[in-house]
C-alpha cells in the first residue's frame, strides 16, 4: 500500500534509472507500458518498508524452534509492557531457509498527527519505519520548549534541508508516527558533548514492528532476507578457508561461520578500523571463534610472494576455498529509503572499484573454488554488466546454479543469454509491488517483498 511519495532522487539519477529499466531488451520483452509500470513501482516501493522483519537464528547454538519460543516470550513481554491488552506475537519459520524467522509488520496504521512536531534525518526516519526508536543524534528540529515526557509527532526530513537546532521545519517531510520525548530540547542541542541515547520513544509508529534492542543478542540477528540467502548460496563447508572481502558490519561473515558449524576459518577484511571492531563484537556476541578480521584494503589483498608464511593479509594466490565479494555499491535497493541525494557521478562511481575487487577475488580463489558476487543495488552497471565483464575477463569463471533461488532471474539489458539470466538471482520488489497485499500469507510474499538485491555465483575452473 502506497502512503509515501516516491523516493526523492536528483533528476539526472531518475533519468538514468529510467533508461536502465526501460532499456531496449526489456521493451522488446514486456512492452513500454509494463516496463514503465515496473519502474514507477520501483520508485514507490523503495520509500516503503518491507511488510515483515527478517531474523536470522544462530542455529549453531540452539535449534530454530527453541529460539522461536524464546523470541515469542521476549517480544510478548516487550509488547505487554507498552499495552494493557493481551497481545499475540506471530513468528513464522521461512519455508525454505532453515535459519530464518519472519515477523509481520503492522502498517500503515491509522495514527493521528499532533500539533507538536519533531523532525529527524532521513536515515533516522527510515530506521523508525523498521521498528527503531529515535536516537538523539538523529534529531534535527524540535518544539522550542520541548521537555522530557512531551508527546510529539515525528517527521522525516526527506531532502536533507532541515537546519539542526531549528524550532520547526516547513520543507518536505513525511510523518512516521508519534512518540514520547526522553530528553529536554536543551540536552539535545545546547550541550558541548553530542547527545547520546534514545531521544524519542516511539509509542504510535506508523509501521509497528518489534524493537530488537538487547533481545536474545546471542541467538538472533536482524538481517535482510537476501543477505541471508547469500550465505546459503556460498554454501561454506566445515574445515574450509573462506574470505569475506568487504565484511563490515559482519552479518554475512558471522552467518558463513555459523553455516560451517564454526569449524574452519573465515577471514574478514574491511578498510575501516572501527568497522573491524564491530565484526569482532558481532562474532563474540554470536559465540563464533573461527573468524579472523583484519583492517585491510581488499584490492591489495594478493601477495606477490607465493611462499608467504604470514597469517594475515596480503595472501598468496589461491589461498581460499570460497570467496564472498559483497561489493561496495550505490545501495539503491535499500528499503525504506525516502531520499538519495547523490549525484549521477557518485551513483556511477562504484563499477571500477568492484572490478578491482573482482581481480583480487579471482586470484585469491583456489581452482575449483566458488566466488559469490552480490550487491544491494538495482543498476545494470553494477550487476548484470559486471557479470558480462567478469565472464569475458576471466575465462576460468563459469556461472553456477544458486540454491536457494528465491528471487527473480537476472534483468535484460546487458546482453546475457536466457540460460545465463536464469542462473542469476535478482530480488526485484517492483515486480510484485502492486500484488504484495498484506492479505497474502507472509511466507508467500516474503520472497518478493524484499530490498533490491543481486547475486551471481561463479566456479573457478
N, C-alpha and C positions, 0 to 999 in steps of 0.2 A: 504494500500500500504506500503510495507516494504522498508524503506530507511536507517534505523539504524541497526547496528549489534544487535544480540540478547542480552538480559540482561546479564551483566557480573556477574557471581557467582563463589564462590570458588568451585573447582571440587567436593569436598565432598558434597556440597549442591546440585549441579546439579544431582549427582548420587542419592541422597536421593529423590529429587523431581521426578526423572525418575522412581524410584521404586514405588512412590505413584501413578503416572499417568499410569504406566504400571503394576498395581497390578493384581493378578490372576483373580479377579472378572471382572475387566474391559476387560482383554484379552479374557476371555471366552465370554463376551458380544459382543464386537465390533471387535476383532481380533487385531493382532500385528501391522499391517500397519496403521490402523485408530488410534490406541492408540498412536503410535509414532508420527503420523501427528498432533494429538491434543497437545502432549507435546511440539513439536517443535513450534507449533503455539502459545502456551503459552509463551515460552521464547521470541518469536519475538514480540508479541503484548504488552507484559509488558514494552518494551522500547519505545513504541509509545503512543502518547496521544489519548484519545477517539476523535471521529470525531465531537463532539459537546460539548458545555458548558451547564451545567445544573444549573438553577437558581430557588431557592425556593422563593415563593412570600408570603409576610405577609398578607394573605387573612383575618386575623382577624382585619387588619387595613383598607384595601381597596380591592375592587373586582379585580380579576385577569385581566380582560380586561382593566380596568383603569390603572393598574400598567404596563401592556404590552405597552400601548400607551405612557406612560411617559418614559418607558425604551427605546422605539424606538426613541423618541425625544432626550434623553440624549446621546445615542450612535451615532445618526446621527451627533449631534454637535461635538462629540469627533472625529469621523472619517472625518468630513468635515475640521476640523482644521488641520488634517495631510495629507489631499489630496485636490488637486484643483478640482478634478472631483466630479460630483454628485454621492453620494453613496446611496445604498439601504441597509436597515437593515432587515434581516429576523429573526423574533422571532415567534416561534410556540408553542402553548399550547400542553402539553403532552395529548394524547388521553384518558388516564385512571387515571392520577394523577392530581387532581383538583388544586393543588397549585404549579405546575411546569411549567416553560417555558424553551424551548430548543433553543439554538443559534448555528447554524452550524459553524464549524471551517474550515477555508480555508487553506488547506495544504495537502501534502507538496507543497510549491510554488517554482518556479524556481528563486532562489536568487543567485547572483554571489558572490563568495568568494573574499575578498580583501586581499592585501598583509599584511595589518596591523592587527595583531591578538591579541585578549584579551581572557584570559581563566578564566572560573568561575568554582566553585564547582559543583558536580553532582546534588545536591539538587537545587541549583540556576538554573542550566541548565534545569531541569525538570519544574521549575516554569515558565521559559521563554517559554517553549513549550506549556504552558497552558495560555499564554497571559500576563505574568508579564514583567515588565522592570527589569533591573539588578540593584539590590541594592548593595551599596558599600561593605558591609561586605562579599558578595559572590565572590568578585573579587580576583583571586589568582595571575594572571600574566597579565602584560600589556606592550605595547611598551615602550622602555626606555625613550622616550621624549614625551609621550602622554600628550596632552593638552585638556582642555575642548573645545568641538566643533569638535574634530577629529572624523572621521568616522572609525569604526573598525568592523572587523568580530568577532563574539562571538562564542567561543567553550566551550564545557562542558568537564571537566576532568573526564573521565568515571571511572578510577580506583583509584582516590584519591591520585595520586602520584606527583602532581604539587606542588612545594615549593612556599609558599606565598611570594610575592615580586619579583618573577622571571621576567626577561625581555621577555623570550619566553619559550615554552614548546614543546618538541618533543615526548612526550609519547602519549598514546592512548587518542584521543579526538574526539569529534563529533561536527560538525558545526550546530548551532541553529539559525543563522541569523545575520543581520548587524544592528548596532546602532550608536548613536552619544554620545561620552563621555560627561558627565555632570561635570566631575571633572578632574583636573590635576592628573597625576600619584603621585606627591608628596603629595597631600592632601588625597590620598587613603592609601599609605604605609608609608609615612615619618612623621607621627604625633604621639604625645603621646596618644591622645584620639582615640578610634576606630572610623573609618569613618562611617558616617550615611547618609541616604537618597539615592536617585537614583544615581547610578554611570554611567549607560549607558541607554539612552532612546532608546528602540528598534524601528527602523523605517522600517526595512525589515525583520520581523521574518519569519522563515521557515514555521511556522504554525501561521496564522493570526487569532487571536480571540480578542474580545474587552477587554480593561482593566476596571476592576470594582472598581478601587480606588475612593472612595468617590462618587460612583454612586448610588443614591437613597438608602442611608445606612439604613433607617428605613423600607424600603419596599422590598428589595431583599437581598438574602443571597446565596452566592456561595456554592453549596453542591453537592457531587456526587449523582447520581440518586439512587443507592441502599441505601445510607444513609437516603434519604428522604422516601424511601419505608419502612424502619424500623419503623419510627414514625407511619405510617398508619397501619402497621401490629400490632403494640402495641394497636392501637385503643383506646386511652385515652378518657374518657368522662368527661364532666363538673362536678365539685364537687368532683372528685376522688382525692386520695392522691397517687402520683406516685413517684417512686425512680429511678433515673438515677445514677447507681453505679460508673461508670468511665466516668465522664461527660465532661471533658475538650476536646475541647475549648468551648463547649456549643451549638453547632449547633443542635444536636438532642434534648437537653434539651429545647431549645427555640422552636423547632418545636412541641414538646409534649405540651408545654404551649399554643402555638397558636392553636393547634387542639382542646384543651379544651376550647377555647374562653377565655383564661386567667382566668378561673373560677375553683378554686380548689387549689391544692398545688403540686408543682413539687420540690422535694428535689434532689439537685445535689451534689454528693460527688466526690472529687479528692484529691490525696495525696500531690499535689504540689501547694504551696501557690499562686505563680504568675498566675497559670492556673485558680485558683478560681477568681482572679481579672478579667481575660479575660471573664469568664462566666458572671460575674456581668455586665461588659461593654457591652457584646452582648445583654443581657437581657434589659439593659437600652436603647440601640440603637433601639431594636426591640419593645420597648414600652410594655414590659411584666413585670407584678408586682407579679405574682404567684410563681416565682422561689425563692427558698432559697438554697444558695450554701454554703457548708462547706468544709474546708480543713480537710479531714479525710480519713483513710485507710479503705476501704470498707470490707476488710477481717475481720475487728474487729468491724463492724457496728451493731452487735447484742448485746443488753444489757442482762446481766444475771438477771436484776431486771425487772420483767414483769410489775411492778407498777410504773415504772419511769415516772416522770412528765416533765422532761426537754424537751425543744423544739428540740434541736439538737441531733446529734449522740453521743453515740450509741443509737439505738432504741429498744424498746421491740419487741419480736417476733410478727409476723402477724400484722405489722403496715401499710402495703401498699396494695392498690388495684391492682396495676400493678408494675412490676419491669422491667427495661431495663438493661441488662448486655451486654453492648457493650465492650467486653473484650479487655484488652491489648493483642497484638498478634504479630506474626512475620512480619505482614504487607506486605506479598509477593504478595498481589493482587493490590497494588497501581500502578497507571499509570500516566504519564510515569515514569519509573524507569530504568535507563540505567545500574545501578550497585548496587549490595548489597555486602558489604564487610564482612558481618557477618559469623562467623564460624557455623558449624553444631550444635555445643553445644548451641550457642546463639539462633539459629533458633528453637531448640527443648526445650528451657528453659521455655516456656510460659504455657505449659499444667498444671503443678502443681498449678501455680498461678490462672489460670482460674477455676480450681476445688475448690480452697479455696473460691473464689468469688461466685461460684455456691452454696456452702454450706450456705453462708450468705444470698444469694438471696432467696433461698427456705425457710429459716427460717423467713425472714422478710416479705414474701408474705402471705397475708390472704388466707384462704381456699376459693376456688372458684375464686382466682385471676389468673392473666396472667403474665407469665415470658417470655420475648423475649431475646434470646441469639444471638449475632452477632459478626462477625469478618471481617476484611478486608484482610484475607489471604486465601491461596489455599490448605493448607495441610489437610490431613485426620485427623491427630492427634489433631488439634485444632478445627475441625468442626464435621464431622460425628462421629468420635470416641468419642468425648465429649458427643454427643447425646446418644450413646450407654451406656456410663458410667453413664450419668445422669438418664436414664430410669432404669438402674439396681440399682443405689444407692438410688434413691428417688422413691419408688413405688407410691407415691402420684402424680407424674407427668405423664401426657399423652400428646403426640404430638397433635397439633391442626392445622386445615387448615389455610392458610395465605391468606389475602386479602389486597392489590392486590398481585397476584403471577405473576411477570414479568420474573423472572429468570428461569433457568433450575431446574430440581429436584436435590436431593442430589446425591453425587458421590458414585459409587460402591466401595467396598473395606473394609467397616467397619462391614459388616455382617447384615446390616439393611434390612428389608423386602421391596419389591417393594412398598407396601402401605405406609410404613414409609418414604421411599425416596421421594415419591410424595408429602408428607406433608412438606418437607424441601425446601428451596429456595437457590440455589447456582447460583450466577451470574458468568458465565464462558465465558469470551470473546474469549477464544481459540476455542470454539465450532463453531464459525462463523467467525473466523478471515479472512479466505480466501473468505468469501461471503459478508463481510460488505463493499462493494464498496460504495463510496460516491454517486453513481448514484441512489441508492435506496432512497426512501423518508425518510427524517430524522426521523419522528415518528416510522417508521418501523424498523430502525436499532438502535434506541436509547436504547431499552431494551436489546440488545445483545452486543453493543459496549461500555461496562462499565468497571469499575475497577473489579477485582476479589473480591467477597464478599459472605458472608454466613449468613443465617437467620434461626433460629429454634424458634418455638412458642410452649409454654407449658401451660397447665392448671393444677393448683394445686387442686386435688380432696379432 
